[in-house]
Amino acid sequence: MRRPGLKDDVAYSFFDPDISVLKDMIALITPDHVGLFRAVYGGILKMVFRLMDRDRSAIHTLLQFYDPELRCFVFPDYVLGPMLEDYADILNIQIRDQVPFRVTKEEPDIGGISRAFYLSPEEVKSNLKEKGKLPGFHLSFLEAKAKEQSELGNWEAVCALVAASIYGIILFPNQKNFVDINAIRLFIRRNPIPTLIGDVYYSVHNRNEKRRGGLIRCCTQLLVKWFMGYLPSKGAFVLLGQNVTWATKLMGLRAKDIDWTHSSGVGQDFICSCRGFPNV
């Protein structure tokens, strides 16, 4: 039940960066080296896509079902909420046994950035710029270095520069065409899943607790992939026309319609109930 005095429908906006530069950078990776990229950085390439109107509408509707007290999306017959395992499966990135990332005001680790980005310490120092009160690299600089490394045939460097750019523009967006120091540190740690999950819950809860709406500061592309993965891929749900609203579609679903096990989870154990509480 909606809490008294709160709005029934709230408007949200999402990060939707221009991906043309990223697409050009990805094109530098030859087919022979796509496997190298995936082996090191997982499946983050598939996050580089523009949100369609259908995607925005679906996520906007999903957010209307968020319950701040339960901290999950509550539907008539089931509840949903992103889990670490969900995001790890989608991105094919293993969750490392590390202390979760936290923002600090420490000076950038020039040596660590140099090694991770295949840049000289001098290049790092001279090209770290400030935007939005945070140091980082302009995307144009990373693109130029990726092109330079591709001409030299240094594919590990190309993959690193492309991956770091995806971290800053798609996975952890902040400023337009800018990879800030937090995204850089997350890239170096190679353990993005806990922070990606934290971003979703913090931002969604923050914008929904008082039903005020606004910008959802998380990787919307990943949230779209996660949500769509649970929806039916056949049957009446798929056959419904485009003129049927997402709210109508979702309200008609029951727990038995939800795809509780993604393809990557087939054969694995998962919790479907807790004592007398089903669909947990």
LUMKE-129998 format. One line per field, with one value per residue (C-alpha): y negated, x, z negated; residue number from 1; residue in one letter. Coordinates in Angstrom, 3 decimals. Each point is the difference from the previous one (the first is absolute). Example, Ala and Ser with C-alpha at 12.3 -4.5 7.8 and 13.67 -1.06 7.14 Angstrom:
v = 4.500 | -3.440 .
u = 12.300 | 1.370 .
w = -7.800 | 0.660 .
num = 1 | 2 .
residu = a | s .
//
This chain:
v = 0.000 | -3.447 | -2.113 | -2.943 | -3.342 | 1.366 | -0.409 | 2.967 | -0.524 | -1.486 | -1.148 | 1.325 | -0.697 | 2.158 | -0.340 | 0.573 | -0.945 | -0.464 | 3.304 | -0.892 | -0.405 | 3.254 | 1.785 | -1.323 | 1.180 | 3.450 | 0.268 | -0.195 | 3.451 | 2.505 | 3.206 | 1.944 | -1.991 | -0.187 | 3.206 | -1.656 | -2.889 | 2.263 | 2.203 | -2.989 | -2.367 | 2.236 | -0.868 | -3.773 | -0.576 | 0.893 | -2.903 | -2.493 | -0.770 | -2.938 | 0.193 | 0.287 | -1.554 | 3.514 | 0.413 | -3.314 | 0.769 | 3.438 | -1.280 | -3.012 | 2.386 | 2.363 | -2.861 | -0.721 | 3.420 | -0.692 | 0.332 | -2.112 | 2.000 | 3.399 | -1.388 | 2.010 | -0.115 | 1.324 | 1.419 | 1.612 | 3.574 | -0.287 | -2.286 | -0.773 | -1.559 | 0.071 | 2.409 | 0.208 | 3.317 | -1.500 | -2.731 | 2.336 | 2.380 | -2.747 | -1.484 | 3.307 | -1.577 | 1.869 | -1.677 | -0.352 | 0.378 | -3.660 | -2.771 | -1.902 | -3.100 | -3.335 | -3.505 | -1.678 | -3.322 | 1.618 | -1.215 | 2.110 | 2.938 | -1.001 | 3.262 | 2.170 | -1.960 | 0.146 | 3.790 | 0.567 | -2.370 | 0.858 | -3.648 | -1.542 | -1.797 | -3.250 | 0.547 | 0.684 | -3.128 | -2.305 | 1.304 | 0.345 | -2.898 | -1.175 | 0.019 | -0.175 | -0.490 | 3.427 | 0.877 | 2.387 | 0.474 | -1.561 | 2.689 | -1.637 | 0.626 | 3.677 | 0.377 | -1.511 | 2.308 | 3.049 | -0.854 | -0.490 | 3.361 | 1.791 | -1.260 | 1.439 | 3.316 | -0.258 | 1.696 | 0.335 | -3.778 | -0.528 | 2.288 | -1.747 | -3.465 | 1.091 | 1.751 | -2.975 | -2.266 | 2.267 | -0.085 | -3.795 | -0.667 | 2.927 | 1.935 | -2.932 | -3.118 | -3.411 | -2.708 | -0.030 | 1.534 | 0.171 | 2.962 | -1.241 | 1.240 | 2.157 | 1.914 | 0.264 | 1.462 | 2.449 | 1.044 | 0.659 | 2.059 | 2.227 | 0.610 | -2.170 | 2.166 | -1.051 | -3.685 | 0.406 | 1.608 | -2.664 | -2.775 | 1.445 | 0.381 | -3.293 | -2.060 | 1.689 | -0.197 | -3.589 | -1.118 | 2.084 | -0.272 | -3.237 | 0.629 | -3.004 | 1.570 | -1.466 | 1.398 | 3.647 | 0.065 | 3.538 | 2.108 | -0.017 | 2.320 | 2.682 | -0.552 | 0.441 | 3.254 | 1.289 | -0.829 | 1.339 | 3.233 | 0.845 | -0.721 | 2.731 | 0.525 | 1.763 | 0.308 | -2.640 | -2.507 | -0.184 | -0.092 | -3.060 | -2.969 | -3.049 | -2.102 | 1.970 | -1.898 | 1.527 | -0.431 | 2.141 | 2.628 | 0.263 | 0.024 | 3.014 | 2.118 | 2.596 | 1.718 | 3.009 | -2.271 | -1.366 | 1.509 | 0.641 | 1.825 | -1.710 | 2.146 | -0.442 | 1.260 | 3.228 | 2.943 | -2.174 | -0.100 | -3.085 | -1.056 | -0.180 | -0.205 | -0.542 | 1.985 | -0.997 | -2.935 | 0.900 | -1.845 | -1.382 .
u = 0.000 | 1.285 | 0.867 | -2.384 | 0.942 | 2.432 | -0.295 | -1.309 | 2.277 | 3.487 | 2.197 | 3.553 | 2.885 | 2.991 | 3.573 | -0.019 | 3.467 | 1.047 | 1.674 | 1.372 | 3.567 | -0.210 | -1.257 | 2.974 | 2.348 | -1.580 | 0.426 | 3.765 | -0.082 | 0.434 | -2.101 | 3.116 | 0.304 | -3.621 | 0.642 | 2.941 | -2.229 | -2.740 | 2.462 | 1.367 | -2.976 | -3.056 | -3.093 | -0.028 | 0.021 | -3.701 | -0.793 | 0.931 | -3.405 | -2.392 | -3.159 | -3.078 | -3.342 | -1.171 | 2.883 | -0.688 | -3.698 | 0.670 | 2.422 | -2.181 | -2.900 | 2.193 | 1.002 | -3.640 | -0.122 | 2.932 | -0.856 | 2.346 | -0.806 | 0.667 | 2.738 | -1.097 | -2.506 | -3.345 | -2.504 | -3.390 | 1.339 | 3.779 | 2.878 | 3.172 | 3.320 | 3.422 | 2.425 | 3.770 | -0.294 | -2.344 | 2.414 | 2.991 | -1.755 | -1.021 | 3.497 | 1.834 | 2.194 | 0.969 | -0.618 | 3.301 | 0.538 | 0.785 | -1.075 | -2.709 | 1.135 | -0.446 | 0.647 | 3.076 | 1.760 | 3.396 | 2.296 | -0.155 | 2.410 | 2.063 | 1.933 | -3.098 | -1.794 | 3.090 | 0.169 | -3.746 | -0.320 | 3.330 | 1.046 | 3.219 | -0.135 | 0.699 | -3.005 | -2.212 | 1.120 | -0.341 | -3.404 | -1.834 | -2.454 | -2.749 | -3.699 | -2.830 | 2.596 | 1.521 | 3.186 | -0.154 | 0.583 | -1.935 | -1.380 | 1.683 | 3.411 | -0.742 | -1.319 | 3.170 | 2.204 | -2.073 | 0.439 | 3.722 | 0.358 | -2.054 | 2.394 | 2.861 | -1.822 | -0.040 | -3.357 | 0.182 | 0.323 | -2.856 | -2.272 | 0.915 | -0.706 | -3.330 | -1.045 | 0.938 | -2.029 | -3.043 | 0.411 | -0.074 | -2.650 | -2.419 | 0.490 | 0.756 | -1.143 | 0.506 | 1.204 | -0.559 | 2.881 | 2.151 | 1.402 | 0.333 | 2.339 | -2.642 | -0.620 | 3.766 | 0.468 | -2.848 | 1.558 | 3.334 | -1.650 | -1.798 | -2.878 | -2.857 | -3.002 | -0.493 | 0.226 | -2.371 | -2.564 | 0.574 | -0.520 | -3.375 | -1.381 | 1.357 | -1.225 | -3.387 | -0.663 | 1.211 | -2.279 | -2.958 | -0.079 | -1.988 | -1.277 | 1.909 | 1.396 | 2.877 | 3.246 | 0.758 | 3.781 | 0.893 | 0.732 | -3.466 | 1.068 | 0.831 | -3.267 | -1.870 | 1.842 | -0.706 | -3.719 | -0.608 | 1.730 | -2.757 | -2.908 | -1.655 | 1.544 | -3.019 | -3.750 | -2.674 | 2.368 | 2.110 | -3.022 | -1.523 | -0.016 | 2.247 | -2.996 | -0.325 | 1.723 | 2.787 | -2.081 | -2.770 | 2.487 | 1.716 | -3.193 | -1.174 | 3.044 | 0.070 | 2.909 | -0.289 | 0.538 | 3.332 | 3.203 | 1.578 | 3.017 | 2.006 | 1.933 | 3.175 | -1.783 | -1.336 | 1.050 | 0.872 | -1.780 | -2.042 | -2.405 | -3.648 | -1.666 | 0.735 | -2.144 | -3.566 | 0.967 | 0.056 | 1.748 | 2.750 .
w = 0.000 | 0.908 | -3.026 | -0.575 | 1.507 | 2.589 | 3.758 | 1.980 | 2.986 | -0.068 | 2.892 | 0.241 | 2.335 | 0.857 | 1.179 | 3.754 | 1.279 | 3.592 | 0.850 | 3.439 | -1.282 | -1.946 | 3.110 | 1.962 | -2.735 | -0.130 | 3.771 | -0.563 | -1.606 | 2.801 | -0.004 | -0.964 | -3.229 | -1.164 | -1.945 | -1.749 | -1.036 | -1.354 | -1.871 | -1.906 | -0.280 | 0.311 | 1.997 | -0.409 | 3.776 | 0.157 | -2.330 | 2.711 | 1.489 | 0.121 | -2.043 | 2.195 | -0.914 | -0.842 | -2.466 | -1.716 | -0.261 | -1.494 | -2.642 | -0.808 | -0.636 | -2.022 | -2.298 | -0.812 | -1.689 | -2.328 | -3.680 | -2.180 | -3.128 | 1.561 | 2.275 | 3.001 | 2.853 | -1.226 | 2.485 | -0.735 | -0.117 | -0.321 | -0.897 | 1.943 | -0.889 | 1.667 | -1.636 | 0.171 | 1.811 | 2.605 | 0.971 | -0.146 | 2.414 | 2.414 | 0.163 | -0.406 | -2.674 | -3.136 | -3.353 | -1.810 | -3.720 | -0.621 | -2.314 | 1.948 | 1.858 | -1.720 | 1.233 | -1.461 | 0.438 | 0.380 | 2.736 | 3.180 | 0.036 | 3.022 | 0.066 | -0.239 | 2.717 | 2.195 | -0.209 | 0.459 | 2.978 | 1.659 | -0.223 | -1.202 | -3.375 | 1.852 | 2.285 | -2.997 | -1.849 | 2.998 | 1.108 | -3.301 | 0.161 | -2.324 | 0.802 | -2.488 | -2.758 | 0.711 | 1.886 | 2.914 | 3.711 | 2.841 | 2.290 | 2.991 | -1.581 | -0.637 | 3.546 | 1.455 | -2.083 | 0.991 | 3.687 | -0.540 | -1.743 | 2.671 | 2.679 | -2.049 | -0.403 | -3.801 | -0.485 | -3.771 | -0.204 | 2.471 | -2.006 | -3.252 | 1.391 | 1.492 | -3.213 | -2.176 | 2.271 | -0.349 | -3.776 | -0.034 | 2.647 | -0.429 | -3.243 | -2.308 | 1.874 | -1.532 | 2.386 | 3.764 | 1.987 | -3.123 | -1.941 | -3.556 | -2.702 | -1.684 | 3.231 | 0.465 | -3.485 | 0.556 | 3.299 | -1.686 | -2.769 | 2.559 | -2.411 | 1.305 | -0.909 | -3.671 | 0.932 | 2.958 | -2.317 | -2.637 | 2.548 | 1.014 | -3.491 | -1.291 | 2.936 | 0.373 | -3.733 | -0.243 | 2.833 | -1.095 | -3.778 | 0.158 | 3.530 | 1.301 | 3.176 | 1.989 | 1.381 | -0.764 | -0.362 | 0.982 | 3.074 | 1.558 | 2.813 | -2.540 | -1.867 | 3.298 | 0.756 | -3.502 | 0.079 | 3.505 | -0.946 | -2.480 | 2.345 | 2.104 | 3.431 | 1.497 | -0.373 | -0.500 | -1.605 | 3.152 | 2.311 | -1.654 | 2.366 | -0.278 | -1.041 | -3.260 | -2.810 | -2.047 | -3.148 | 1.500 | 1.154 | -3.377 | -2.051 | 1.978 | -0.847 | -2.754 | -1.706 | 2.309 | 3.013 | -1.208 | 1.373 | -3.387 | 1.424 | 2.710 | 2.458 | -2.026 | -3.099 | 1.472 | -2.140 | -2.997 | -3.344 | -0.801 | -2.734 | 1.085 | -3.424 | -3.673 | -2.435 | 0.801 | 2.212 | 3.719 | 2.829 | -2.233 .
num = 1 | 2 | 3 | 4 | 5 | 6 | 7 | 8 | 9 | 10 | 11 | 12 | 13 | 14 | 15 | 16 | 17 | 18 | 19 | 20 | 21 | 22 | 23 | 24 | 25 | 26 | 27 | 28 | 29 | 30 | 31 | 32 | 33 | 34 | 35 | 36 | 37 | 38 | 39 | 40 | 41 | 42 | 43 | 44 | 45 | 46 | 47 | 48 | 49 | 50 | 51 | 52 | 53 | 54 | 55 | 56 | 57 | 58 | 59 | 60 | 61 | 62 | 63 | 64 | 65 | 66 | 67 | 68 | 69 | 70 | 71 | 72 | 73 | 74 | 75 | 76 | 77 | 78 | 79 | 80 | 81 | 82 | 83 | 84 | 85 | 86 | 87 | 88 | 89 | 90 | 91 | 92 | 93 | 94 | 95 | 96 | 97 | 98 | 99 | 100 | 101 | 102 | 103 | 104 | 105 | 106 | 107 | 108 | 109 | 110 | 111 | 112 | 113 | 114 | 115 | 116 | 117 | 118 | 119 | 120 | 121 | 122 | 123 | 124 | 125 | 126 | 127 | 128 | 129 | 130 | 131 | 132 | 133 | 134 | 135 | 136 | 137 | 138 | 139 | 140 | 141 | 142 | 143 | 144 | 145 | 146 | 147 | 148 | 149 | 150 | 151 | 152 | 153 | 154 | 155 | 156 | 157 | 158 | 159 | 160 | 161 | 162 | 163 | 164 | 165 | 166 | 167 | 168 | 169 | 170 | 171 | 172 | 173 | 174 | 175 | 176 | 177 | 178 | 179 | 180 | 181 | 182 | 183 | 184 | 185 | 186 | 187 | 188 | 189 | 190 | 191 | 192 | 193 | 194 | 195 | 196 | 197 | 198 | 199 | 200 | 201 | 202 | 203 | 204 | 205 | 206 | 207 | 208 | 209 | 210 | 211 | 212 | 213 | 214 | 215 | 216 | 217 | 218 | 219 | 220 | 221 | 222 | 223 | 224 | 225 | 226 | 227 | 228 | 229 | 230 | 231 | 232 | 233 | 234 | 235 | 236 | 237 | 238 | 239 | 240 | 241 | 242 | 243 | 244 | 245 | 246 | 247 | 248 | 249 | 250 | 251 | 252 | 253 | 254 | 255 | 256 | 257 | 258 | 259 | 260 | 261 | 262 | 263 | 264 | 265 | 266 | 267 | 268 | 269 | 270 | 271 | 272 | 273 | 274 | 275 | 276 | 277 | 278 | 279 | 280 .
residu = m | r | r | p | g | l | k | d | d | v | a | y | s | f | f | d | p | d | i | s | v | l | k | d | m | i | a | l | i | t | p | d | h | v | g | l | f | r | a | v | y | g | g | i | l | k | m | v | f | r | l | m | d | r | d | r | s | a | i | h | t | l | l | q | f | y | d | p | e | l | r | c | f | v | f | p | d | y | v | l | g | p | m | l | e | d | y | a | d | i | l | n | i | q | i | r | d | q | v | p | f | r | v | t | k | e | e | p | d | i | g | g | i | s | r | a | f | y | l | s | p | e | e | v | k | s | n | l | k | e | k | g | k | l | p | g | f | h | l | s | f | l | e | a | k | a | k | e | q | s | e | l | g | n | w | e | a | v | c | a | l | v | a | a | s | i | y | g | i | i | l | f | p | n | q | k | n | f | v | d | i | n | a | i | r | l | f | i | r | r | n | p | i | p | t | l | i | g | d | v | y | y | s | v | h | n | r | n | e | k | r | r | g | g | l | i | r | c | c | t | q | l | l | v | k | w | f | m | g | y | l | p | s | k | g | a | f | v | l | l | g | q | n | v | t | w | a | t | k | l | m | g | l | r | a | k | d | i | d | w | t | h | s | s | g | v | g | q | d | f | i | c | s | c | r | g | f | p | n | v .
//
